[in-house]
Structures are given as C-alpha cells and as structure tokens.
Amino acid sequence: MATQTILRYPHPLLKKVCHDVDGIDDNIQNLVEDLLDTMHAGPGSVGVAAPQIGVTLRVCVVDVSASRNGRDNNHGLLCMINPEIVARSGTATMREGCMSIPDYTGDVERATSISVRFQQRDGTVREISASGFEAVAIQHEMDHLDGVLFLDRIVSVKTGLFRRKNYT
C-alpha cells in the first residue's frame, strides 16, 4: 500500500486504547501493508503500531531480524492482530526510542521474556515465546495499542530521559 505519516507526541490518538479487530478483511490487510511500508521506511525502525498512523485498532508489526540487537534471536516478521501477552518473566532496563517521539530516548524496564498470542494475517492464532530485544520491541508496540508511550515507563525522568543527538 503506502508509507504513512507517523503521528508525533502529543497527538491525542497516541494516548487512546485501541479497539479489537473483529474480522480480518481487506481493510485490515491494507492496514498491515501500510504498517509494513511505514516500518521499512523508518530509520532503524523495528516496529510500528496502528495508532502511530492514526488507526485505533489492535494491530502492530515487529521485525528485529535486521537489527544488530535482534538478528541472532528473533521470529522474523511478526504481523500481530489483537495481540495479548500471556506470560512474562525477568526484568531488564534498556534504552528505547520511538518514531512518535523522535527527539528523545529513554531507559525503560521491561520483561526479558514473554509469551504472546495473536492472530496472523490469515486469521490463524499463533503463540510465540520471545526474549531479549525482540521481547522489548513487542512490548513497546503493544503498549501503543493501550495508549502507553515509552515516556510513561521511563525508569527516572531525571536520569533516564535523553535528547537524541540525531535520528537516522
């Protein structure tokens, strides 16, 4: 389909809780294509969620396979519809960035291992266990579906928020 404009904080749609997808039709397929095109166009992007392009539906895409942090431990391209985390364990703090907040990065504490269940584009239900950077990326994108930004999860506003030097 097409690369979409990423909404930037403080756009109000970024704080909305998204609606479940009731059925996978051409509109949802087109939304997934737009998310994929937008993710691939973004500098260093490993995921995009529907609200970032102005759609309040529970759809996101994640692919850490080309990232140096995720290339050795990943499930490849994940197109997730109505994702839900069914288990989580461990915690670690990692620096995160977001295309919706391009001028900052922040230290965020996340689960180091998760199990997530979601519908794929063909409607089948899939459950995966993810760890490391992939688990972090999935949690980050799923937060968008609940109107939560990494700014809401920063470990310390005084010591955990950083101005990005360049965004490329």
Beta strands, then each sheet from edge to edge (+ up, - down):
strand 1: 47-49
strand 2: 59-62
strand 3: 78-89
strand 4: 92-98
strand 5: 101-110
strand 6: 113-119
strand 7: 125-131
strand 8: 161-163
sheet 1: 1+ 2- 3+ 6- 7+
sheet 2: 4+ 5- 8+
end
